[in-house]
Amino acid sequence: MRLSTLLAMLPWPLPALLTWSVAWATFSSLRVLDAPTVIALLCGAVIGVLPAVWSPWRLTRWRRGFIALGFPLSLALSGSAHDVPAWAWLLPLGALALLYPLNAWRDAPFFPTPRGALQGLNRLAPLTDGARVLEAGCGLGDGLRELRAEYPQSRMDGVEWSWPLRWACQWRCSFARVTRGDLWKTDWSAFRLVYLFQRPESMPRAVEKAGRELQSGDWLASLEFEALQLEPDAVHHCPDGRTVWLYQQPFTVRPGASTLLP
């Protein structure tokens, strides 16, 4: 069993305790090596921030924020950083805001697509060679990599609001065109398949946008979260038990469901 799989099984609050322990170990080690306290604080804070933007744990935004702020708050209360200037305590918040801007927290706080999750998707949602595929909210590009494995003849695009994540995604996914932008303001009409791994609260908005911009025959794919107002045209079952819900234009609205489709 992979380490990431084992970590994903940890119950709350073990993810927080593990993160704080690693952050404290990093800070203490750097101080033993006579590194400046500000540098040690920043490194420890970055360790604490990482689970807020990438981790094997599926955490709520509040728990991610709790993890990110736990190390600097405990450091302040301990008195171990008495020589840190006042401005340095803004570094943890700055690191979190830089990696994942606050306005992007309306959407999924960053859920990476598991490896192998989309295997076999091309049989349910076939695309012609050269078709454009978009991952809306691509993070570090895990979804783009899985989509590329399924559609090697397609042209891959990703859109991500956080510019450090966008840069890292482009570096990891040199085969794709990754742009920094708002997935809700990006025009989806040029894409034959739009892939999402968002939140349940985001799905009505995604359905409305897809209904307005996708053309006949195009696909909307959502990992794990179903568009409750639509009947799926196909359902893909991932090896880890998750589900990819597939909807093809023109969408079929469930009887009695309220929808914002044009």
C-alpha positions as CSV (number, residue, x, y, z in Angstrom):
1,M,0.0,0.0,0.0
2,R,1.4,3.4,-1.0
3,L,2.3,6.0,1.7
4,S,-0.3,8.4,0.3
5,T,-3.0,5.8,0.7
6,L,-2.0,5.2,4.3
7,L,-2.0,8.9,5.1
8,A,-5.4,9.3,3.5
9,M,-6.8,6.9,6.1
10,L,-5.7,8.9,9.1
11,P,-8.7,10.2,11.1
12,W,-8.9,13.8,12.3
13,P,-7.0,15.3,14.2
14,L,-4.0,13.1,13.2
15,P,-3.4,15.0,10.0
16,A,-3.1,18.2,12.0
17,L,-0.8,16.6,14.7
18,L,1.4,15.1,12.0
19,T,1.7,18.4,10.1
20,W,2.5,20.3,13.3
21,S,5.1,17.8,14.3
22,V,6.9,18.0,11.0
23,A,6.7,21.8,11.1
24,W,8.2,21.9,14.6
25,A,10.9,19.4,13.7
26,T,11.9,21.6,10.7
27,F,12.0,24.8,12.8
28,S,14.0,23.1,15.6
29,S,16.5,21.5,13.3
30,L,17.2,24.8,11.5
31,R,17.6,26.6,14.8
32,V,20.1,23.9,16.0
33,L,22.0,24.6,12.8
34,D,22.0,28.3,13.7
35,A,19.7,29.4,10.8
36,P,18.1,32.8,11.3
37,T,14.9,32.5,13.3
38,V,12.9,34.2,10.5
39,I,14.1,31.6,8.0
40,A,13.3,28.8,10.4
41,L,9.8,30.3,11.0
42,L,9.2,30.6,7.2
43,C,10.2,27.0,6.5
44,G,8.1,25.7,9.4
45,A,5.1,27.8,8.1
46,V,5.5,26.5,4.6
47,I,5.3,22.9,6.0
48,G,2.1,23.8,7.7
49,V,0.6,25.5,4.7
50,L,1.2,22.6,2.3
51,P,-1.7,20.5,3.4
52,A,-4.0,23.5,2.8
53,V,-3.2,23.3,-0.9
54,W,-2.1,19.7,-1.4
55,S,-2.5,16.6,0.7
56,P,-3.8,13.1,0.6
57,W,-6.4,14.1,3.2
58,R,-9.8,15.3,2.1
59,L,-10.3,18.2,4.6
60,T,-12.8,21.0,4.9
61,R,-11.5,24.5,4.4
62,W,-11.7,25.2,8.1
63,R,-9.6,22.2,9.0
64,R,-7.0,23.2,6.3
65,G,-6.8,26.7,7.8
66,F,-6.6,25.2,11.3
67,I,-3.6,23.1,10.2
68,A,-1.9,26.0,8.4
69,L,-2.1,28.4,11.4
70,G,-1.4,25.8,14.1
71,F,2.4,25.9,13.9
72,P,2.9,29.7,14.0
73,L,0.3,30.1,16.8
74,S,1.9,27.4,18.9
75,L,5.3,28.9,18.3
76,A,4.0,32.3,19.5
77,L,2.5,30.9,22.6
78,S,5.7,28.9,23.4
79,G,8.0,31.9,23.5
80,S,10.5,30.0,21.4
81,A,10.7,32.8,18.8
82,H,11.1,35.9,21.0
83,D,13.6,37.4,18.6
84,V,11.3,37.2,15.6
85,P,10.3,40.7,14.4
86,A,6.6,41.5,14.4
87,W,6.3,41.6,10.6
88,A,7.6,38.0,10.3
89,W,4.4,36.7,11.9
90,L,2.6,37.7,8.6
91,L,4.7,35.2,6.7
92,P,2.4,32.1,7.3
93,L,-0.7,34.1,6.2
94,G,1.2,35.4,3.2
95,A,2.4,32.0,2.2
96,L,-1.2,30.6,2.4
97,A,-2.6,33.6,0.4
98,L,0.2,33.3,-2.2
99,L,-0.3,29.6,-2.8
100,Y,-4.1,29.7,-2.7
101,P,-5.8,33.2,-2.9
102,L,-8.7,33.7,-0.7
103,N,-11.3,34.3,-3.5
104,A,-10.5,30.8,-4.8
105,W,-11.7,29.2,-1.6
106,R,-15.3,29.5,-2.9
107,D,-14.3,26.5,-5.1
108,A,-12.7,23.3,-4.1
109,P,-9.7,24.0,-1.8
110,F,-7.6,21.8,-3.9
111,F,-8.5,18.1,-4.3
112,P,-6.0,16.3,-6.6
113,T,-7.3,13.6,-8.9
114,P,-6.0,10.2,-7.7
115,R,-3.6,8.3,-9.9
116,G,-5.4,5.9,-12.2
117,A,-8.9,7.3,-11.3
118,L,-9.8,8.0,-15.0
119,Q,-8.6,4.8,-16.5
120,G,-11.2,3.7,-19.1
121,L,-13.0,7.1,-19.3
122,N,-12.3,7.3,-23.0
123,R,-14.6,4.3,-23.7
124,L,-17.5,6.1,-22.1
125,A,-16.8,9.6,-23.4
126,P,-14.9,9.1,-26.7
127,L,-13.3,12.1,-28.4
128,T,-12.0,12.7,-31.9
129,D,-8.3,13.2,-32.4
130,G,-7.2,16.8,-31.8
131,A,-10.2,17.6,-29.6
132,R,-9.5,20.1,-26.8
133,V,-9.9,19.0,-23.2
134,L,-10.1,21.4,-20.2
135,E,-9.5,20.8,-16.6
136,A,-11.2,23.7,-14.9
137,G,-9.3,24.3,-11.7
138,C,-6.2,22.2,-12.5
139,G,-4.1,22.7,-9.3
140,L,-0.8,20.9,-9.7
141,G,-2.0,19.0,-12.8
142,D,-2.9,15.6,-11.5
143,G,-6.1,15.6,-13.4
144,L,-4.4,16.8,-16.6
145,R,-2.0,13.9,-16.3
146,E,-4.8,11.4,-16.0
147,L,-6.7,13.0,-18.9
148,R,-3.6,12.8,-21.1
149,A,-3.3,9.1,-20.4
150,E,-6.9,8.6,-21.5
151,Y,-6.8,11.0,-24.5
152,P,-3.3,11.0,-25.8
153,Q,-4.4,12.5,-29.2
154,S,-6.3,15.4,-27.6
155,R,-5.0,18.9,-26.8
156,M,-4.9,19.5,-23.1
157,D,-5.7,22.8,-21.4
158,G,-5.8,23.8,-17.7
159,V,-6.9,26.9,-15.9
160,E,-5.9,27.7,-12.3
161,W,-6.3,30.9,-10.3
162,S,-3.3,30.5,-8.0
163,W,-0.2,31.6,-10.0
164,P,2.3,29.4,-8.0
165,L,0.1,26.4,-8.6
166,R,-0.3,27.4,-12.3
167,W,3.4,27.7,-12.7
168,A,4.0,24.3,-11.0
169,C,1.3,22.7,-13.1
170,Q,2.8,24.0,-16.3
171,W,6.2,22.6,-15.2
172,R,4.7,19.2,-14.4
173,C,2.4,19.1,-17.5
174,S,4.6,20.4,-20.4
175,F,2.2,18.7,-22.8
176,A,-0.7,21.1,-21.8
177,R,-1.4,24.8,-22.1
178,V,-2.0,26.0,-18.5
179,T,-3.3,29.5,-18.0
180,R,-3.9,31.6,-14.9
181,G,-7.5,32.6,-14.6
182,D,-10.9,32.1,-13.1
183,L,-12.5,28.9,-14.2
184,W,-15.9,30.5,-14.1
185,K,-14.9,33.3,-16.5
186,T,-13.0,31.0,-18.9
187,D,-15.0,30.3,-22.1
188,W,-15.8,26.6,-22.3
189,S,-17.2,26.7,-25.8
190,A,-13.9,25.6,-27.5
191,F,-13.6,22.4,-25.5
192,R,-15.1,19.0,-26.2
193,L,-14.7,17.8,-22.7
194,V,-14.6,19.9,-19.5
195,Y,-13.4,18.0,-16.4
196,L,-14.1,19.2,-12.8
197,F,-13.2,18.1,-9.3
198,Q,-15.0,20.8,-7.4
199,R,-17.6,20.8,-4.5
200,P,-21.3,19.8,-4.4
201,E,-22.1,23.5,-3.9
202,S,-20.3,24.3,-7.2
203,M,-22.2,21.9,-9.4
204,P,-25.3,24.0,-10.1
205,R,-23.1,26.8,-11.3
206,A,-21.1,24.4,-13.4
207,V,-24.2,22.9,-15.0
208,E,-25.5,26.4,-15.8
209,K,-22.2,27.4,-17.4
210,A,-21.8,24.1,-19.3
211,G,-25.4,24.3,-20.6
212,R,-24.8,27.8,-21.9
213,E,-21.3,27.3,-23.4
214,L,-20.8,23.6,-24.4
215,Q,-21.9,22.5,-27.8
216,S,-24.0,19.5,-28.8
217,G,-22.0,16.3,-28.2
218,D,-19.6,17.9,-25.7
219,W,-19.0,16.4,-22.3
220,L,-19.0,17.7,-18.8
221,A,-17.2,15.3,-16.4
222,S,-17.3,15.6,-12.6
223,L,-15.2,13.5,-10.3
224,E,-17.2,12.4,-7.2
225,F,-19.8,15.1,-7.2
226,E,-23.0,14.6,-9.1
227,A,-25.1,17.2,-10.9
228,L,-28.3,16.4,-9.0
229,Q,-30.5,18.3,-11.5
230,L,-29.3,16.2,-14.5
231,E,-29.5,12.6,-15.6
232,P,-26.0,11.3,-16.3
233,D,-25.3,9.9,-19.7
234,A,-22.6,7.6,-18.4
235,V,-21.0,6.8,-15.0
236,H,-17.4,5.8,-14.6
237,H,-16.4,3.8,-11.5
238,C,-12.8,4.6,-10.4
239,P,-10.6,1.8,-9.0
240,D,-10.7,3.5,-5.6
241,G,-14.5,3.4,-5.5
242,R,-15.1,7.0,-6.5
243,T,-17.4,8.0,-9.4
244,V,-17.0,10.2,-12.4
245,W,-20.4,11.5,-13.6
246,L,-20.6,12.2,-17.3
247,Y,-23.1,14.5,-19.0
248,Q,-23.3,15.1,-22.7
249,Q,-24.9,18.1,-24.4
250,P,-27.8,18.4,-24.8
251,F,-28.3,17.7,-21.1
252,T,-31.3,15.7,-19.8
253,V,-32.9,17.4,-16.8
254,R,-34.3,15.2,-14.1
255,P,-38.2,15.4,-13.8
256,G,-39.1,18.1,-11.3
257,A,-35.6,19.3,-10.9
258,S,-34.9,23.0,-10.8
259,T,-32.2,24.1,-13.2
260,L,-30.6,27.2,-14.6
261,L,-30.1,25.7,-18.0
262,P,-30.7,28.3,-20.8
